[in-house]
Amino acid sequence: MITKNEGDNRMELPSVYSIGILHGDIKNLAEAPKNFDESKRKATLEIFPQFLQGLDGIVPGQTIIVLFWLHKANRDVLQVYPRGDRSKGLRGVFATRSPVRPNPIAISELHVLAVHDNFLDVSGVDVLDGTPILDIKKKISPLS
């Protein structure tokens, strides 16, 4: 059910919950690559056991799209300097890939290195250790 909150224009949406958690070596924002396409970092996606069947068909060598909830991101900022470069001037967060935004959902394309039961070893990681996973999707290729 979608309802409008009293006193503002925001809508209350159905609940979203995590399907897993990322285990990696990026412990703080200063260590995080600016984007997945610049990262060689490796990590493990732990998918909670009740979602194991959803991993059927994911194989080493493929690229997956992972949606993360940036649980430590600031949700009150609406303008940023793109990539921290003040010479570019302030931009609205919706015109950037900044992690700070009203709903801090991140999207990453990760390369699957190995699959072990409900664990996926991946590369291309740009999010912090402990980041909740919201969803995984197949990357669309021209031939799929």
GROMACS elastic network, one bead per residue, 0.5 to 0.9 nm:
[ bonds ]
;  ai    aj funct       b0    kb
    1    12     6  0.81787   500
    1    13     6  0.68603   500
    1    14     6  0.62558   500
    2    11     6  0.65524   500
    2    12     6  0.55356   500
    2    13     6  0.50563   500
    2    14     6  0.66872   500
    3    10     6  0.87532   500
    3    11     6  0.55820   500
    3    12     6  0.51065   500
    3    13     6  0.70518   500
    4     7     6  0.89571   500
    4     8     6  0.79419   500
    4     9     6  0.67848   500
    4    10     6  0.61102   500
    4    12     6  0.58636   500
    4    13     6  0.89209   500
    5     8     6  0.61039   500
    5     9     6  0.68154   500
    5    10     6  0.59602   500
    5    11     6  0.59157   500
    5    12     6  0.64348   500
    6     9     6  0.78452   500
    6    10     6  0.86033   500
    7    10     6  0.88757   500
    8    11     6  0.86262   500
   12    15     6  0.89385   500
   13    16     6  0.86279   500
   16   134     6  0.76448   500
   17   132     6  0.87968   500
   17   133     6  0.86133   500
   17   134     6  0.65671   500
   18    21     6  0.75698   500
   18    48     6  0.87371   500
   18    68     6  0.84927   500
   18    69     6  0.80964   500
   18   132     6  0.57372   500
   18   133     6  0.53010   500
   18   135     6  0.75912   500
   19    46     6  0.85828   500
   19    47     6  0.58681   500
   19    48     6  0.58277   500
   19    49     6  0.89578   500
   19    50     6  0.85240   500
   19    51     6  0.68244   500
   19   132     6  0.75609   500
   19   133     6  0.56800   500
   19   134     6  0.56679   500
   19   135     6  0.66623   500
   19   136     6  0.89997   500
   20    45     6  0.69683   500
   20    46     6  0.53386   500
   20    48     6  0.51091   500
   20    49     6  0.88484   500
   20    51     6  0.86205   500
   20   131     6  0.87119   500
   20   132     6  0.59701   500
   20   134     6  0.72741   500
   20   135     6  0.85323   500
   21    44     6  0.85078   500
   21    45     6  0.59766   500
   21    46     6  0.53335   500
   21    47     6  0.66327   500
   21    48     6  0.80414   500
   21    68     6  0.87930   500
   21   129     6  0.83107   500
   21   130     6  0.58329   500
   21   131     6  0.57021   500
   21   133     6  0.52762   500
   21   134     6  0.87808   500
   22    43     6  0.69272   500
   22    44     6  0.58922   500
   22    46     6  0.61415   500
   22    47     6  0.86489   500
   22    68     6  0.89196   500
   22   127     6  0.82723   500
   22   128     6  0.77532   500
   22   129     6  0.58286   500
   22   130     6  0.52681   500
   22   131     6  0.53875   500
   22   132     6  0.64560   500
   22   133     6  0.68833   500
   23    26     6  0.88766   500
   23    43     6  0.57029   500
   23    44     6  0.51342   500
   23    45     6  0.62468   500
   23    46     6  0.72413   500
   23   128     6  0.82417   500
   23   129     6  0.50646   500
   23   130     6  0.58163   500
   23   131     6  0.78506   500
   24    27     6  0.79273   500
   24    41     6  0.83586   500
   24    42     6  0.68436   500
   24    44     6  0.63968   500
   24    45     6  0.86099   500
   24   125     6  0.82313   500
   24   127     6  0.84315   500
   24   128     6  0.70439   500
   24   130     6  0.76196   500
   25    41     6  0.82034   500
   25    42     6  0.80057   500
   25    43     6  0.71930   500
   25   128     6  0.76140   500
   25   129     6  0.61341   500
   26    29     6  0.77308   500
   26    30     6  0.87996   500
   26    31     6  0.58845   500
   26    32     6  0.60592   500
   26    41     6  0.84667   500
   26   125     6  0.87331   500
   26   126     6  0.78991   500
   26   127     6  0.69121   500
   26   128     6  0.50010   500
   26   129     6  0.55612   500
   27    30     6  0.85646   500
   27    31     6  0.69712   500
   27    32     6  0.80964   500
   27   127     6  0.88792   500
   27   128     6  0.56540   500
   27   129     6  0.57678   500
   27   130     6  0.87390   500
   28    31     6  0.56634   500
   28    32     6  0.68063   500
   28   127     6  0.89251   500
   28   128     6  0.64059   500
   28   129     6  0.83251   500
   29    32     6  0.51385   500
   29    33     6  0.84280   500
   29   127     6  0.81762   500
   29   128     6  0.72103   500
   30    33     6  0.82308   500
   31   126     6  0.89640   500
   31   128     6  0.87015   500
   32    35     6  0.82517   500
   32    39     6  0.86884   500
   32   125     6  0.84338   500
   32   126     6  0.54573   500
   32   127     6  0.63071   500
   32   128     6  0.70460   500
   33    36     6  0.70379   500
   33    37     6  0.89067   500
   33    38     6  0.65617   500
   33    39     6  0.59120   500
   33    40     6  0.89817   500
   33    41     6  0.84997   500
   33   125     6  0.79502   500
   33   126     6  0.52033   500
   33   127     6  0.79730   500
   34    37     6  0.86215   500
   34    38     6  0.70297   500
   34    39     6  0.81179   500
   34    83     6  0.72814   500
   34    97     6  0.89664   500
   34    98     6  0.87814   500
   34   126     6  0.69019   500
   35    38     6  0.55885   500
   35    39     6  0.67556   500
   35    97     6  0.82401   500
   35   108     6  0.78949   500
   35   124     6  0.85282   500
   35   125     6  0.82412   500
   35   126     6  0.58199   500
   35   127     6  0.87962   500
   36    39     6  0.51470   500
   36    40     6  0.82201   500
   36    41     6  0.88442   500
   36   107     6  0.86080   500
   36   108     6  0.57162   500
   36   109     6  0.65213   500
   36   110     6  0.74351   500
   36   123     6  0.88124   500
   36   124     6  0.50872   500
   36   125     6  0.56791   500
   36   126     6  0.51749   500
   36   127     6  0.85230   500
   37    40     6  0.83898   500
   37   108     6  0.82888   500
   37   109     6  0.76158   500
   37   110     6  0.88451   500
   37   124     6  0.65725   500
   37   125     6  0.87589   500
   37   126     6  0.87139   500
   38   124     6  0.73615   500
   38   126     6  0.84159   500
   39    42     6  0.86045   500
   39   123     6  0.76476   500
   39   125     6  0.60562   500
   39   126     6  0.64386   500
   40   123     6  0.59462   500
   40   125     6  0.70269   500
   40   126     6  0.89012   500
   41   122     6  0.84570   500
   41   123     6  0.55526   500
   41   124     6  0.53853   500
   41   125     6  0.51875   500
   41   126     6  0.73036   500
   42   121     6  0.72405   500
   42   122     6  0.56043   500
   42   124     6  0.63974   500
   42   125     6  0.59562   500
   43   120     6  0.83424   500
   43   121     6  0.58958   500
   43   122     6  0.55622   500
   43   123     6  0.64451   500
   43   124     6  0.85000   500
   43   125     6  0.66688   500
   43   129     6  0.84207   500
   44   119     6  0.64125   500
   44   120     6  0.54560   500
   44   122     6  0.60297   500
   44   123     6  0.86833   500
   45   118     6  0.81785   500
   45   119     6  0.55542   500
   45   121     6  0.63919   500
   45   122     6  0.73443   500
   45   133     6  0.80598   500
   46    49     6  0.87814   500
   46   118     6  0.60744   500
   46   120     6  0.66658   500
   46   121     6  0.88954   500
   46   133     6  0.87190   500
   47    50     6  0.82947   500
   47    51     6  0.65698   500
   47    52     6  0.68119   500
   47    55     6  0.85191   500
   47   118     6  0.52107   500
   47   119     6  0.61318   500
   47   120     6  0.79799   500
   47   133     6  0.80822   500
   48    51     6  0.57279   500
   48    52     6  0.69093   500
   48   118     6  0.68663   500
   48   119     6  0.88728   500
   49    52     6  0.51384   500
   49    53     6  0.85039   500
   49   117     6  0.88071   500
   49   118     6  0.63699   500
   50    53     6  0.77347   500
   50    54     6  0.89317   500
   51    54     6  0.54726   500
   51    55     6  0.74301   500
   51   118     6  0.81037   500
   52    55     6  0.55870   500
   52    56     6  0.75692   500
   52   117     6  0.73303   500
   52   118     6  0.55706   500
   53    56     6  0.55843   500
   53   118     6  0.88492   500
   54    57     6  0.83326   500
   54    58     6  0.88925   500
   55    58     6  0.56682   500
   55    59     6  0.89152   500
   55   115     6  0.89983   500
   55   117     6  0.86567   500
   55   118     6  0.74760   500
   55   136     6  0.87960   500
   56    59     6  0.84663   500
   58    62     6  0.73520   500
   58    64     6  0.82605   500
   58   112     6  0.80905   500
   58   115     6  0.76758   500
   58   120     6  0.89293   500
   58   138     6  0.83225   500
   59    62     6  0.61356   500
   59   112     6  0.68724   500
   59   113     6  0.82060   500
   59   114     6  0.71958   500
   59   115     6  0.66121   500
   60    63     6  0.85602   500
   60   111     6  0.79061   500
   60   114     6  0.50130   500
   60   115     6  0.65795   500
   60   120     6  0.87813   500
   60   121     6  0.87035   500
   60   122     6  0.88925   500
   61   111     6  0.65120   500
   61   112     6  0.54536   500
   61   113     6  0.61088   500
   61   114     6  0.80834   500
   62   110     6  0.84751   500
   62   111     6  0.59655   500
   62   112     6  0.55988   500
   62   113     6  0.82058   500
   62   138     6  0.86054   500
   62   139     6  0.83086   500
   63   109     6  0.63552   500
   63   110     6  0.54793   500
   63   112     6  0.59987   500
   63   138     6  0.72145   500
   63   139     6  0.60168   500
   64   108     6  0.81339   500
   64   109     6  0.56057   500
   64   110     6  0.54002   500
   64   111     6  0.64838   500
   64   112     6  0.71621   500
   64   136     6  0.67054   500
   64   137     6  0.58663   500
   64   138     6  0.50461   500
   64   139     6  0.52087   500
   64   140     6  0.89399   500
   65   107     6  0.67341   500
   65   108     6  0.56145   500
   65   110     6  0.63255   500
   65   111     6  0.89924   500
   65   135     6  0.82774   500
   65   136     6  0.56465   500
   65   137     6  0.50286   500
   65   138     6  0.60877   500
   65   139     6  0.57722   500
   66   106     6  0.80172   500
   66   107     6  0.57026   500
   66   108     6  0.52990   500
   66   109     6  0.63930   500
   66   110     6  0.71770   500
   66   133     6  0.71979   500
   66   134     6  0.75748   500
   66   135     6  0.58579   500
   66   137     6  0.64041   500
   66   138     6  0.88496   500
   67   105     6  0.65719   500
   67   106     6  0.55365   500
   67   108     6  0.66309   500
   67   132     6  0.88585   500
   67   133     6  0.61033   500
   67   134     6  0.53174   500
   67   135     6  0.51478   500
   67   136     6  0.63199   500
   67   137     6  0.83382   500
   68    71     6  0.87015   500
   68   104     6  0.82272   500
   68   105     6  0.55970   500
   68   107     6  0.63979   500
   68   108     6  0.80107   500
   68   127     6  0.82679   500
   68   131     6  0.67041   500
   68   132     6  0.57873   500
   68   134     6  0.53199   500
   68   135     6  0.72777   500
   69    72     6  0.87587   500
   69    73     6  0.88796   500
   69   103     6  0.82117   500
   69   104     6  0.59094   500
   69   106     6  0.63210   500
   69   131     6  0.65659   500
   69   132     6  0.54880   500
   69   133     6  0.63434   500
   69   134     6  0.64453   500
   70    73     6  0.54659   500
   70    74     6  0.89109   500
   70    99     6  0.70787   500
   70   100     6  0.84539   500
   70   103     6  0.85615   500
   70   104     6  0.52049   500
   70   105     6  0.60508   500
   70   106     6  0.66409   500
   70   127     6  0.78218   500
   70   128     6  0.82722   500
   70   131     6  0.63029   500
   70   132     6  0.73548   500
   71    74     6  0.86780   500
   71   104     6  0.73611   500
   71   105     6  0.89446   500
   71   130     6  0.89255   500
   71   131     6  0.65969   500
   71   132     6  0.73296   500
   72   104     6  0.87942   500
   72   128     6  0.88841   500
   72   131     6  0.84922   500
   73    99     6  0.63016   500
   73   100     6  0.53768   500
   73   101     6  0.76624   500
   73   104     6  0.64445   500
   74    77     6  0.65697   500
   74    99     6  0.79846   500
   74   100     6  0.51017   500
   74   101     6  0.67944   500
   74   102     6  0.79926   500
   74   104     6  0.79842   500
   75    78     6  0.82615   500
   75    99     6  0.89874   500
   75   100     6  0.57900   500
   75   103     6  0.66533   500
   75   104     6  0.68378   500
   76   100     6  0.76829   500
   76   101     6  0.67934   500
   76   102     6  0.63072   500
   77    80     6  0.74847   500
   77    92     6  0.89980   500
   77    93     6  0.77565   500
   77   100     6  0.62517   500
   77   101     6  0.60502   500
   77   102     6  0.74292   500
   78    91     6  0.83603   500
   78    92     6  0.56839   500
   78    93     6  0.53925   500
   78    94     6  0.80238   500
   78   100     6  0.78082   500
   78   101     6  0.63115   500
   78   102     6  0.76163   500
   79    90     6  0.59393   500
   79    91     6  0.52448   500
   79    93     6  0.52904   500
   79    94     6  0.85772   500
   79   100     6  0.89462   500
   79   101     6  0.87362   500
   80    83     6  0.83127   500
   80    84     6  0.74411   500
   80    86     6  0.88832   500
   80    89     6  0.81869   500
   80    90     6  0.52521   500
   80    91     6  0.54917   500
   80    92     6  0.64100   500
   80    93     6  0.62339   500
   80    96     6  0.82143   500
   80    98     6  0.75410   500
   80   100     6  0.84212   500
   81    85     6  0.55453   500
   81    86     6  0.54716   500
   81    87     6  0.81225   500
   81    88     6  0.65904   500
   81    89     6  0.58239   500
   81    91     6  0.61521   500
   81    92     6  0.87305   500
   81    93     6  0.89832   500
   81    96     6  0.89485   500
   81    98     6  0.89723   500
   82    85     6  0.57601   500
   82    86     6  0.76326   500
   82    88     6  0.67569   500
   82    89     6  0.77306   500
   82    90     6  0.72468   500
   82    91     6  0.68487   500
   82    93     6  0.86614   500
   82    95     6  0.89717   500
   82    96     6  0.64918   500
   82    97     6  0.80914   500
   82    98     6  0.73725   500
   83    86     6  0.86500   500
   83    96     6  0.85975   500
   83    97     6  0.85305   500
   83    98     6  0.75268   500
   84    87     6  0.89648   500
   84    88     6  0.87679   500
   85    88     6  0.58507   500
   85    89     6  0.76412   500
   86    89     6  0.54353   500
   86    90     6  0.73514   500
   87    90     6  0.88676   500
   88    91     6  0.83277   500
   91    94     6  0.82499   500
   91    95     6  0.65805   500
   91    96     6  0.72990   500
   92    95     6  0.54841   500
   92    96     6  0.69902   500
   93    96     6  0.51340   500
   93    97     6  0.71247   500
   93    98     6  0.61540   500
   93    99     6  0.84661   500
   93   100     6  0.72550   500
   93   101     6  0.61669   500
   93   102     6  0.89500   500
   94    97     6  0.74889   500
   94    98     6  0.82445   500
   94   101     6  0.77763   500
   95    98     6  0.87137   500
   96    99     6  0.88765   500
   97   100     6  0.86905   500
   97   106     6  0.83554   500
   98   101     6  0.72128   500
   98   104     6  0.89172   500
   98   106     6  0.89400   500
   99   104     6  0.60751   500
   99   105     6  0.76554   500
   99   106     6  0.69201   500
  100   103     6  0.81942   500
  100   104     6  0.61520   500
  101   104     6  0.52716   500
  101   105     6  0.82401   500
  102   105     6  0.89747   500
  105   134     6  0.85341   500
  106   127     6  0.84963   500
  108   124     6  0.79045   500
  108   125     6  0.74675   500
  108   126     6  0.76669   500
  108   127     6  0.88314   500
  109   124     6  0.71388   500
  109   125     6  0.83883   500
  109   139     6  0.77134   500
  110   122     6  0.59673   500
  110   123     6  0.56834   500
  110   124     6  0.52538   500
  110   125     6  0.67465   500
  111   121     6  0.85063   500
  111   122     6  0.53385   500
  111   123     6  0.52298   500
  111   124     6  0.65613   500
  112   115     6  0.75727   500
  112   120     6  0.67277   500
  112   121     6  0.60649   500
  112   123     6  0.67702   500
  113   120     6  0.73998   500
  113   121     6  0.52561   500
  113   122     6  0.51984   500
  113   123     6  0.70420   500
  114   119     6  0.82258   500
  114   120     6  0.58144   500
  114   121     6  0.50121   500
  114   122     6  0.71644   500
  115   118     6  0.74635   500
  115   119     6  0.59148   500
  115   121     6  0.63983   500
  116   119     6  0.51124   500
  116   120     6  0.64062   500
  116   121     6  0.81850   500
  117   120     6  0.81008   500
  122   125     6  0.73999   500
  125   128     6  0.85832   500
  127   130     6  0.87035   500
  127   131     6  0.67945   500
  128   131     6  0.57051   500
  133   136     6  0.79625   500
  137   140     6  0.88441   500
  138   141     6  0.89700   500
  140   143     6  0.81907   500
  140   144     6  0.63499   500
  141   144     6  0.53447   500
